Amino acid sequence: MRTSKNPMAGGVVMAISTTVGAIWGAREGQPSAGLLTGLGVGILISLLIWLLDRRRA
């Protein structure tokens, strides 16, 4: 299996979306729900990045 010379990174997307979700949730009075929502969104976006990078290789 070939690997891409310049793989795309999706981890930063998960970190940023989790942080933003926690802040948004805290403003709404539900920091845990916001954190989990942000994490879920980050995972989905990271999976899309991974699939695109895998297809590119």
N, CA, C and O atoms as a Tinker XYZ file with bonds, in Angstrom:
   228  protein
     1  N      0.837000   -1.175000    0.000000    73     2
     2  CA     0.000000    0.000000    0.000000    64     1     3
     3  C      0.881000    1.237000    0.000000    63     2     4     5
     4  O      1.777000    1.380000    0.832000    81     3
     5  N      0.614000    2.121000   -0.939000    73     3     6
     6  CA     1.375000    3.364000   -1.035000    64     5     7
     7  C      0.869000    4.389000   -0.037000    63     6     8     9
     8  O     -0.330000    4.470000    0.227000    81     7
     9  N      1.787000    5.172000    0.518000    73     7    10
    10  CA     1.388000    6.257000    1.404000    64     9    11
    11  C      1.650000    7.579000    0.716000    63    10    12    13
    12  O      2.574000    7.696000   -0.088000    81    11
    13  N      0.846000    8.563000    1.027000    73    11    14
    14  CA     0.979000    9.893000    0.451000    64    13    15
    15  C      2.242000   10.568000    0.974000    63    14    16    17
    16  O      2.584000   10.432000    2.149000    81    15
    17  N      2.926000   11.288000    0.108000    73    15    18
    18  CA     4.120000   12.010000    0.545000    64    17    19
    19  C      3.766000   13.168000    1.468000    63    18    20    21
    20  O      4.534000   13.512000    2.366000    81    19
    21  N      2.616000   13.759000    1.246000    73    19    22
    22  CA     2.160000   14.880000    2.065000    64    21    23
    23  C      0.765000   14.575000    2.612000    63    22    24    25
    24  O     -0.225000   15.096000    2.097000    81    23
    25  N      0.674000   13.742000    3.641000    73    23    26
    26  CA    -0.650000   13.400000    4.159000    64    25    27
    27  C     -1.319000   14.600000    4.828000    63    26    28    29
    28  O     -0.652000   15.437000    5.437000    81    27
    29  N     -2.635000   14.671000    4.706000    73    27    30
    30  CA    -3.394000   15.727000    5.363000    64    29    31
    31  C     -3.629000   15.333000    6.813000    63    30    32    33
    32  O     -3.767000   14.151000    7.129000    81    31
    33  N     -3.674000   16.323000    7.689000    73    31    34
    34  CA    -3.868000   16.064000    9.115000    64    33    35
    35  C     -5.291000   16.439000    9.518000    63    34    36    37
    36  O     -5.786000   17.507000    9.158000    81    35
    37  N     -5.937000   15.559000   10.261000    73    35    38
    38  CA    -7.293000   15.822000   10.720000    64    37    39
    39  C     -7.390000   16.023000   12.221000    63    38    40    41
    40  O     -8.448000   16.386000   12.734000    81    39
    41  N     -6.288000   15.787000   12.931000    73    39    42
    42  CA    -6.305000   15.909000   14.384000    64    41    43
    43  C     -6.586000   17.316000   14.873000    63    42    44    45
    44  O     -7.262000   17.507000   15.884000    81    43
    45  N     -6.069000   18.297000   14.156000    73    43    46
    46  CA    -6.293000   19.676000   14.574000    64    45    47
    47  C     -7.774000   20.042000   14.456000    63    46    48    49
    48  O     -8.283000   20.848000   15.236000    81    47
    49  N     -8.457000   19.451000   13.488000    73    47    50
    50  CA    -9.886000   19.695000   13.333000    64    49    51
    51  C    -10.640000   19.175000   14.549000    63    50    52    53
    52  O    -11.554000   19.833000   15.047000    81    51
    53  N    -10.257000   17.993000   15.026000    73    51    54
    54  CA   -10.909000   17.435000   16.215000    64    53    55
    55  C    -10.652000   18.297000   17.440000    63    54    56    57
    56  O    -11.561000   18.526000   18.238000    81    55
    57  N     -9.431000   18.776000   17.600000    73    55    58
    58  CA    -9.092000   19.602000   18.764000    64    57    59
    59  C     -9.857000   20.928000   18.748000    63    58    60    61
    60  O    -10.407000   21.345000   19.767000    81    59
    61  N     -9.886000   21.574000   17.605000    73    59    62
    62  CA   -10.571000   22.868000   17.508000    64    61    63
    63  C    -12.074000   22.708000   17.675000    63    62    64    65
    64  O    -12.698000   23.484000   18.398000    81    63
    65  N    -12.662000   21.718000   17.021000    73    63    66
    66  CA   -14.110000   21.548000   17.127000    64    65    67
    67  C    -14.527000   21.152000   18.539000    63    66    68    69
    68  O    -15.594000   21.562000   18.998000    81    67
    69  N    -13.711000   20.366000   19.237000    73    67    70
    70  CA   -14.021000   20.001000   20.617000    64    69    71
    71  C    -13.970000   21.224000   21.520000    63    70    72    73
    72  O    -14.839000   21.407000   22.372000    81    71
    73  N    -12.959000   22.056000   21.338000    73    71    74
    74  CA   -12.837000   23.276000   22.139000    64    73    75
    75  C    -13.990000   24.233000   21.868000    63    74    76    77
    76  O    -14.591000   24.774000   22.796000    81    75
    77  N    -14.291000   24.435000   20.597000    73    75    78
    78  CA   -15.395000   25.328000   20.235000    64    77    79
    79  C    -16.714000   24.775000   20.767000    63    78    80    81
    80  O    -17.548000   25.534000   21.259000    81    79
    81  N    -16.907000   23.481000   20.675000    73    79    82
    82  CA   -18.129000   22.863000   21.195000    64    81    83
    83  C    -18.272000   23.039000   22.696000    63    82    84    85
    84  O    -19.371000   23.293000   23.188000    81    83
    85  N    -17.167000   22.904000   23.433000    73    83    86
    86  CA   -17.216000   23.085000   24.884000    64    85    87
    87  C    -17.543000   24.535000   25.244000    63    86    88    89
    88  O    -18.320000   24.791000   26.164000    81    87
    89  N    -16.956000   25.467000   24.526000    73    87    90
    90  CA   -17.233000   26.893000   24.785000    64    89    91
    91  C    -18.685000   27.206000   24.454000    63    90    92    93
    92  O    -19.380000   27.867000   25.226000    81    91
    93  N    -19.133000   26.727000   23.307000    73    91    94
    94  CA   -20.525000   26.955000   22.913000    64    93    95
    95  C    -21.480000   26.329000   23.926000    63    94    96    97
    96  O    -22.475000   26.942000   24.311000    81    95
    97  N    -21.171000   25.105000   24.356000    73    95    98
    98  CA   -22.010000   24.430000   25.338000    64    97    99
    99  C    -22.035000   25.145000   26.672000    63    98   100   101
   100  O    -23.078000   25.208000   27.324000    81    99
   101  N    -20.893000   25.687000   27.090000    73    99   102
   102  CA   -20.836000   26.434000   28.351000    64   101   103
   103  C    -21.707000   27.684000   28.278000    63   102   104   105
   104  O    -22.360000   28.048000   29.256000    81   103
   105  N    -21.715000   28.328000   27.138000    73   103   106
   106  CA   -22.563000   29.525000   26.976000    64   105   107
   107  C    -24.034000   29.172000   27.023000    63   106   108   109
   108  O    -24.864000   29.991000   27.420000    81   107
   109  N    -24.363000   27.940000   26.613000    73   107   110
   110  CA   -25.754000   27.485000   26.626000    64   109   111
   111  C    -26.125000   26.785000   27.932000    63   110   112   113
   112  O    -27.273000   26.383000   28.119000    81   111
   113  N    -25.149000   26.638000   28.839000    73   111   114
   114  CA   -25.408000   25.977000   30.113000    64   113   115
   115  C    -25.239000   24.467000   30.072000    63   114   116   117
   116  O    -25.599000   23.786000   31.032000    81   115
   117  N    -24.703000   23.929000   28.990000    73   115   118
   118  CA   -24.512000   22.475000   28.828000    64   117   119
   119  C    -23.109000   22.198000   28.278000    63   118   120   121
   120  O    -22.973000   21.799000   27.121000    81   119
   121  N    -22.071000   22.402000   29.083000    73   119   122
   122  CA   -20.707000   22.228000   28.554000    64   121   123
   123  C    -20.399000   20.796000   28.111000    63   122   124   125
   124  O    -19.683000   20.599000   27.130000    81   123
   125  N    -20.924000   19.807000   28.811000    73   123   126
   126  CA   -20.655000   18.413000   28.419000    64   125   127
   127  C    -21.295000   18.080000   27.081000    63   126   128   129
   128  O    -20.677000   17.427000   26.240000    81   127
   129  N    -22.523000   18.522000   26.882000    73   127   130
   130  CA   -23.201000   18.277000   25.605000    64   129   131
   131  C    -22.474000   18.986000   24.471000    63   130   132   133
   132  O    -22.330000   18.431000   23.382000    81   131
   133  N    -22.020000   20.198000   24.718000    73   131   134
   134  CA   -21.274000   20.929000   23.695000    64   133   135
   135  C    -19.958000   20.259000   23.363000    63   134   136   137
   136  O    -19.560000   20.192000   22.200000    81   135
   137  N    -19.275000   19.759000   24.399000    73   135   138
   138  CA   -18.010000   19.063000   24.191000    64   137   139
   139  C    -18.220000   17.812000   23.337000    63   138   140   141
   140  O    -17.468000   17.570000   22.393000    81   139
   141  N    -19.224000   17.031000   23.663000    73   139   142
   142  CA   -19.492000   15.803000   22.906000    64   141   143
   143  C    -19.949000   16.105000   21.477000    63   142   144   145
   144  O    -19.585000   15.392000   20.542000    81   143
   145  N    -20.738000   17.151000   21.313000    73   143   146
   146  CA   -21.166000   17.542000   19.973000    64   145   147
   147  C    -19.969000   17.989000   19.144000    63   146   148   149
   148  O    -19.820000   17.588000   17.990000    81   147
   149  N    -19.118000   18.820000   19.737000    73   147   150
   150  CA   -17.917000   19.272000   19.038000    64   149   151
   151  C    -17.001000   18.120000   18.684000    63   150   152   153
   152  O    -16.425000   18.096000   17.596000    81   151
   153  N    -16.861000   17.165000   19.590000    73   151   154
   154  CA   -16.028000   15.996000   19.322000    64   153   155
   155  C    -16.612000   15.171000   18.176000    63   154   156   157
   156  O    -15.882000   14.711000   17.298000    81   155
   157  N    -17.924000   14.989000   18.192000    73   155   158
   158  CA   -18.579000   14.236000   17.110000    64   157   159
   159  C    -18.395000   14.901000   15.755000    63   158   160   161
   160  O    -18.105000   14.231000   14.764000    81   159
   161  N    -18.562000   16.202000   15.712000    73   159   162
   162  CA   -18.361000   16.943000   14.460000    64   161   163
   163  C    -16.907000   16.830000   14.014000    63   162   164   165
   164  O    -16.628000   16.628000   12.832000    81   163
   165  N    -15.990000   16.959000   14.955000    73   163   166
   166  CA   -14.569000   16.838000   14.628000    64   165   167
   167  C    -14.208000   15.471000   14.086000    63   166   168   169
   168  O    -13.415000   15.359000   13.151000    81   167
   169  N    -14.784000   14.431000   14.665000    73   167   170
   170  CA   -14.525000   13.067000   14.184000    64   169   171
   171  C    -15.051000   12.895000   12.761000    63   170   172   173
   172  O    -14.374000   12.314000   11.913000    81   171
   173  N    -16.251000   13.396000   12.503000    73   171   174
   174  CA   -16.810000   13.283000   11.156000    64   173   175
   175  C    -15.952000   14.010000   10.128000    63   174   176   177
   176  O    -15.682000   13.470000    9.056000    81   175
   177  N    -15.522000   15.227000   10.444000    73   175   178
   178  CA   -14.690000   15.984000    9.511000    64   177   179
   179  C    -13.342000   15.296000    9.324000    63   178   180   181
   180  O    -12.823000   15.238000    8.209000    81   179
   181  N    -12.773000   14.777000   10.407000    73   179   182
   182  CA   -11.489000   14.075000   10.308000    64   181   183
   183  C    -11.609000   12.816000    9.447000    63   182   184   185
   184  O    -10.701000   12.499000    8.679000    81   183
   185  N    -12.718000   12.108000    9.574000    73   183   186
   186  CA   -12.940000   10.933000    8.721000    64   185   187
   187  C    -13.032000   11.325000    7.247000    63   186   188   189
   188  O    -12.509000   10.628000    6.378000    81   187
   189  N    -13.697000   12.439000    6.975000    73   187   190
   190  CA   -13.782000   12.911000    5.592000    64   189   191
   191  C    -12.401000   13.279000    5.062000    63   190   192   193
   192  O    -12.073000   12.962000    3.918000    81   191
   193  N    -11.592000   13.942000    5.876000    73   191   194
   194  CA   -10.228000   14.290000    5.475000    64   193   195
   195  C     -9.424000   13.023000    5.211000    63   194   196   197
   196  O     -8.687000   12.945000    4.227000    81   195
   197  N     -9.564000   12.046000    6.075000    73   195   198
   198  CA    -8.837000   10.785000    5.911000    64   197   199
   199  C     -9.248000   10.080000    4.617000    63   198   200   201
   200  O     -8.403000    9.573000    3.879000    81   199
   201  N    -10.557000   10.056000    4.354000    73   199   202
   202  CA   -11.030000    9.412000    3.126000    64   201   203
   203  C    -10.518000   10.134000    1.883000    63   202   204   205
   204  O    -10.120000    9.489000    0.913000    81   203
   205  N    -10.526000   11.461000    1.906000    73   203   206
   206  CA   -10.004000   12.223000    0.781000    64   205   207
   207  C     -8.511000   11.972000    0.594000    63   206   208   209
   208  O     -8.045000   11.829000   -0.536000    81   207
   209  N     -7.768000   11.918000    1.679000    73   207   210
   210  CA    -6.332000   11.683000    1.600000    64   209   211
   211  C     -6.037000   10.269000    1.115000    63   210   212   213
   212  O     -5.092000   10.051000    0.357000    81   211
   213  N     -6.836000    9.326000    1.547000    73   211   214
   214  CA    -6.661000    7.937000    1.132000    64   213   215
   215  C     -6.929000    7.783000   -0.365000    63   214   216   217
   216  O     -6.250000    7.025000   -1.057000    81   215
   217  N     -7.925000    8.512000   -0.847000    73   215   218
   218  CA    -8.281000    8.467000   -2.265000    64   217   219
   219  C     -7.193000    9.129000   -3.122000    63   218   220   221
   220  O     -6.952000    8.718000   -4.257000    81   219
   221  N     -6.549000   10.147000   -2.572000    73   219   222
   222  CA    -5.508000   10.907000   -3.257000    64   221   223
   223  C     -4.240000   10.087000   -3.446000    63   222   224   225
   224  O     -3.509000   10.290000   -4.416000    81   223
   225  N     -3.974000    9.168000   -2.533000    73   223   226
   226  CA    -2.712000    8.400000   -2.558000    64   225   227
   227  C     -2.634000    7.425000   -3.697000    63   226   228
   228  O     -1.636000    6.718000   -3.838000    81   227
